[in-house]
Amino acid sequence: MSALDLMRRRVDLVGTVSALTAKALKLTQAVSGVEMDILRLELAIGRDPANGQLVRELHSQEESAAAIRQEQADCAEDIAAAEREVAALDALIAAAKGG
């Protein structure tokens, strides 16, 4: 693979890291919104503990938060893997340049 091919691949990977980072930020926003709903529901349940609908909504939101947190963990792993690929390409580029 030529140095130019390596650089093109690096640019693609940096784009991937950027897209994954944007996804991670969106997931952070999403989980924050769900956590606010959870707090709202907990307060409402405190005022009306016999309201089964609120309890069901709370459980649903807790499940949503757990799913988003898993997505965050998966995304963090994807980011780390892409960053390792960039680092490996950087080493190949440096070697191709004689460094």
C-alpha positions as CSV (number, residue, x, y, z in Angstrom):
1,M,0.0,0.0,0.0
2,S,1.4,3.4,-1.0
3,A,1.9,6.3,1.4
4,L,-0.9,8.1,-0.4
5,D,-3.2,5.1,0.1
6,L,-2.3,5.0,3.7
7,M,-3.1,8.7,4.1
8,R,-6.5,8.3,2.3
9,R,-7.3,5.4,4.7
10,R,-6.3,7.6,7.6
11,V,-8.6,10.4,6.5
12,D,-11.4,7.8,6.2
13,L,-10.7,6.5,9.7
14,V,-10.5,10.0,11.2
15,G,-14.0,10.6,9.7
16,T,-15.2,7.4,11.3
17,V,-13.9,8.5,14.7
18,S,-15.6,11.9,14.2
19,A,-18.9,10.2,13.3
20,L,-18.7,7.9,16.3
21,T,-17.8,10.8,18.6
22,A,-20.9,12.6,17.4
23,K,-23.0,9.5,18.0
24,A,-21.6,9.3,21.5
25,L,-22.6,12.9,22.2
26,K,-26.1,12.2,20.9
27,L,-26.3,9.2,23.2
28,T,-25.2,11.3,26.1
29,Q,-28.0,13.8,25.4
30,A,-30.5,11.0,25.0
31,V,-29.6,9.3,28.3
32,S,-29.7,12.7,30.0
33,G,-33.2,13.3,28.7
34,V,-34.4,9.9,29.9
35,E,-32.8,10.5,33.3
36,M,-34.8,13.7,33.6
37,D,-38.0,11.8,32.8
38,I,-37.0,9.2,35.5
39,L,-36.6,11.9,38.1
40,R,-39.9,13.5,37.1
41,L,-41.7,10.1,37.4
42,E,-40.1,9.4,40.7
43,L,-41.3,12.7,42.1
44,A,-44.8,12.1,40.7
45,I,-44.8,8.6,42.2
46,G,-43.8,10.1,45.5
47,R,-47.0,12.3,45.3
48,D,-49.2,9.5,44.1
49,P,-47.6,6.1,45.0
50,A,-50.7,4.1,44.0
51,N,-50.6,5.3,40.4
52,G,-49.7,2.1,38.5
53,Q,-49.4,4.0,35.2
54,L,-46.6,6.2,36.6
55,V,-44.8,3.1,37.9
56,R,-45.0,1.4,34.5
57,E,-43.7,4.5,32.8
58,L,-40.9,4.6,35.3
59,H,-39.9,1.0,34.5
60,S,-40.1,1.7,30.8
61,Q,-37.8,4.8,31.1
62,E,-35.4,2.8,33.3
63,E,-35.2,0.2,30.6
64,S,-34.6,2.9,28.0
65,A,-31.8,4.4,30.0
66,A,-30.1,1.0,30.4
67,A,-30.4,0.3,26.7
68,I,-28.9,3.7,25.9
69,R,-26.0,3.2,28.4
70,Q,-25.3,-0.1,26.6
71,E,-25.2,1.7,23.3
72,Q,-22.8,4.2,24.9
73,A,-20.5,1.4,26.0
74,D,-20.6,-0.2,22.6
75,C,-19.9,3.2,20.9
76,A,-16.9,3.8,23.3
77,E,-15.5,0.4,22.2
78,D,-16.0,1.3,18.6
79,I,-14.2,4.7,19.1
80,A,-11.3,3.0,20.8
81,A,-11.0,0.4,18.0
82,A,-11.0,3.1,15.3
83,E,-8.4,5.1,17.3
84,R,-6.2,2.1,17.5
85,E,-6.5,1.7,13.7
86,V,-5.5,5.3,13.2
87,A,-2.5,4.8,15.5
88,A,-1.5,1.7,13.5
89,L,-1.8,3.6,10.2
90,D,0.3,6.5,11.7
91,A,3.0,4.0,12.3
92,L,2.8,2.7,8.8
93,I,2.8,6.2,7.4
94,A,5.9,7.1,9.5
95,A,7.7,3.9,8.3
96,A,6.8,4.7,4.7
97,K,8.3,8.2,5.1
98,G,11.4,6.6,6.5
99,G,10.7,7.7,10.1
